[in-house]
Amino acid sequence: MKKNSTTAASNHNYNMVAASDSNTLSSRRQRPPTTTNNNNNPFHPTAAGEEQPHRFSTASDTATACDDLSPPTTDINNNPNPSFDITSASPLSKSPWSSQVAPESHSHTCLRGSLVRKEGHIYSLAATGDLLYTGSESKNIRVWKNQKEFSGFKSGSGFVKSIIIAGETIFTGHQDGKIRIWKASRKDPSLHKRIGTLPTFRAKFKSSFNPSNYVEVKKHRNAIWIKHTDAISCLSLSEDGSLLYSGSWDRTFKVWRISDSKCLESVKAHEDAVNAVAAGFDGLLFTGSADGSVKVWHRQIEGKGVTRHFLSQTLLKQESAVTSLAVDPAGSVLYCGSSDGLVNFWERGKFLSHGGVLRGHKLAVMCVAVAGDLVFSGSADTSICVWRRDREGGGHVCLAVLTGHGGPVKCLAVEEEKGSNNWGGGGGRRFMVYSGSTDKSVKIWRVLEQGEAMQPPAVVTPPSAWRRRQQQYVESNGGGWSDFSFVQTSELLHAR
């Protein structure tokens, strides 16, 4: 078991720690991330009845195998199937959700409202434009518009662990090890239909006849290589949008070509569950695992569209499980959240070099998201830290700590508000931040990019001179991972 898994005390107060609340921040800095007994942890994977979005231990519970044998309504290129009937929406039970709208506020950072579910946990979120997609253990994907339920669709089986949107197509990763593909009707955007499943039934049927397509997944158990044999924990799209990456608790990531739904490659990436995948710059793929490592994979195209990924660099090796990864929109920084409550980040150069650590949480970091110059980290301590990165100096400051959830924050989604550059007399862009939690709610926050930083600073990051020394050390060791944890805070502060 990963000994850094942590519990969180419930907090039912709908408060937000303002940027100027230095007393709260000071108390947070005095309490480093702590560990607890996993046997008493209601949010640990071993707790009865609780499904986790991240795997913290080496134990692997095989997902229920339940194949979708029904034909898709259209193909991936939206060529219609004659039997497709757009007038019949996916079956949905009466919505168990309710919406709570907060009073209008002109504050730079504020709570806008909550979407409360009567039962079950929120596992995944995705935002595009004015639409929000929510996934939970109910197998339903709900669609929200202006904090009101707009639409919804239901999968045949499998909790919804991940959602990603590519144009008009929605991909969902499930507990049963499958990826389902959906598309909204052009005539009526509130209607969604499943247009496919990965891997396709045809691909599985064809592969099953060739013995060379089978790989050992457990002792005395084989399976075809194109199929995940455990829960899908994460999804990511390549920079050009042509490839879909899926990470799984079966310790592999798979590469799918979106144009024809073909599985191009399967890579056994880690010694434990893959909790996070993030496609980045220069054809690189980043993977994070419960084994405590972050790896960099380089993509090569070997004729006729054949894609191969090779291990290029190991950025991190630690005892604490890696739970989340995010790449900034400019493609220059990689952020990593882990169960020790820290957010590590690496900066782009000849090699990826360790840029520093963001320390703002008492318990495990469950999710990380990046938008503009802002970084958001959600934690098992029920809070969300908002950081702003200085693009010139590379340092980070804490703008705010958002509190109000009564349970661990499992997932985040961020979308820039339309016309936000003209708001507040040039005060910067505004972002809508959506946070999903085990308290059965999704909270909606407004965050201003140019808000005032909290004092004193909540994070120490190496100054430029020290980062150059790190970079030289990394390059002299072949670009591999290096441990800088021995460096004292005082050295970082005075190494200018």
Buried (B, 14 or more C-beta within 10 A) or exposed (E): BBBBBBBBEEBEEBEBBBBBBEEBBEEBBEEEBEBBEBEEBEBBBBBEEBBBBBBBBEEBEBBEEEBBEEEBBBBBEEEEEEEBEBEEBBEBEEEBBEBBEBEEEEEBBBBBBBBBBEEBBBBBBBBBEEBBBBBBBBBBBBBBBEBEBBBBBBBBBBBBBBBBBBEEBBBBBBBBBBBBBBBBBEEEBBBBBBBBBBBBBEBBEBBEEEEEBEBEBEEEEEBBBBBBBBBBBBBBBBBEEBBBBBBBBBBBBBBBBBEEBBBBBBBEBBEBBBBBBBBBBEBBBBBBBBBBBBBBBBBEEEEEEEBBBEEBBEBBBBEBBBBBBBBBEEEBBBBBBBBBBBBBBBBBBEBBBBBBBBBBBBBBBBBBBBBBBBBBBBBBBBBBBBBBBEEEEBBBBBBBBBBBBBBBBBBBBBBBBEEBBEBEEEBBBBBBBBBBBBBBBBBBBBBBBBBEBBBEBBBBBBBEEBBEBBBEEBEEEEBEBBEBEEBEEEEBEEBE
